[in-house]
């Protein structure tokens, strides 16, 4: 299923460059452990705008979610969109599979 995501992700891009950026983001994003930067994301050759569009497309497809920090603790909460966002995968089973947290037992895949 993860390979199907990687193979079919190019269709979300409007142009070929955006499709390649989306595929790159999806292939390296599971390895990110801290808040992300759109500028030179994971040493990418894509510019900030292309990476931003890729994350927004994946957010709309409900594959990942960008979580921005809150700058106020009193209602109404103020979201700090100028701060670096965190990255949350909405399908944790695929994320576990990507990181290798599984093993085969009797021909069945069992997560550790």
C-alpha positions in Angstrom: 0.0 0.0 0.0 2.9 2.4 0.8 4.3 1.7 -2.7 0.9 2.5 -4.2 1.0 5.9 -2.4 4.5 6.6 -3.8 3.6 5.5 -7.3 0.2 7.3 -7.5 1.2 10.5 -5.7 2.4 12.3 -8.9 -1.3 12.7 -10.0 -1.8 15.3 -7.2 0.6 17.7 -8.8 -0.5 20.3 -11.3 2.8 20.2 -13.2 5.5 17.6 -13.5 7.7 19.5 -11.1 5.0 19.6 -8.5 4.4 15.9 -8.9 8.0 15.2 -8.4 8.1 17.4 -5.3 5.1 15.6 -3.9 6.8 12.3 -4.5 10.0 13.5 -2.9 8.2 14.8 0.2 6.3 11.6 0.7 9.4 9.5 0.3 11.5 11.5 2.9 8.9 12.9 5.2 8.5 9.8 7.4 12.2 10.2 8.5 11.7 13.7 9.8 11.6 13.8 13.6 11.5 17.5 14.5 9.6 20.5 13.1 10.1 21.0 9.4 11.3 23.8 7.3 10.0 24.4 3.8 13.3 25.9 2.8 15.7 23.1 1.8 13.4 20.5 3.2 15.6 17.4 3.8 18.3 18.9 1.5 15.9 19.0 -1.4 16.7 20.6 -4.7 13.1 21.9 -4.9 12.5 25.5 -3.8 10.4 26.6 -0.9 7.2 27.2 -2.9 7.2 23.7 -4.5 7.7 22.0 -1.1 5.0 24.1 0.4 2.6 23.2 -2.4 3.5 19.5 -2.0 2.7 19.6 1.7 -0.5 21.4 1.1 -1.5 18.8 -1.5 -0.7 15.9 0.8 -2.6 17.7 3.6 -5.7 18.0 1.3 -5.4 14.3 0.4 -5.3 13.5 4.2 -2.0 11.7 4.0 -0.2 14.1 6.3 -1.2 17.0 8.5 0.8 20.1 9.2 0.4 21.1 12.9 1.3 24.7 13.7 2.1 25.7 17.3 -0.3 27.8 19.3 1.0 31.2 20.4 -1.8 32.0 22.9 -3.2 29.9 25.7 -6.3 31.9 26.2 -9.4 31.7 23.9 -9.5 32.5 21.1 -6.3 30.4 20.3 -3.9 32.1 18.0 -2.1 29.8 15.6 1.5 30.8 14.7 1.6 30.2 11.0 5.0 31.9 10.8 6.5 29.3 13.1 7.9 25.9 11.8 5.1 23.3 11.6 5.2 19.8 12.9 4.4 16.9 10.7 1.8 14.3 11.6 1.0 11.2 9.5 -2.7 10.3 9.6 -2.0 6.6 8.7 0.3 5.4 11.5 0.3 1.8 10.2 1.9 2.9 6.9 4.4 5.0 8.9 5.3 1.9 11.0 5.7 -0.1 7.9 8.0 2.5 6.4 10.2 2.5 9.5 10.3 -1.4 9.5 8.4 -1.9 12.7 7.0 -5.2 11.5 7.9 -8.8 11.1 6.5 -11.9 9.4 5.0 -14.6 11.6 3.7 -17.7 9.8 3.3 -15.7 6.5 1.4 -12.9 8.2 2.7 -9.4 8.9 2.8 -8.6 12.6 3.9 -5.2 13.9 6.4 -5.1 16.7 
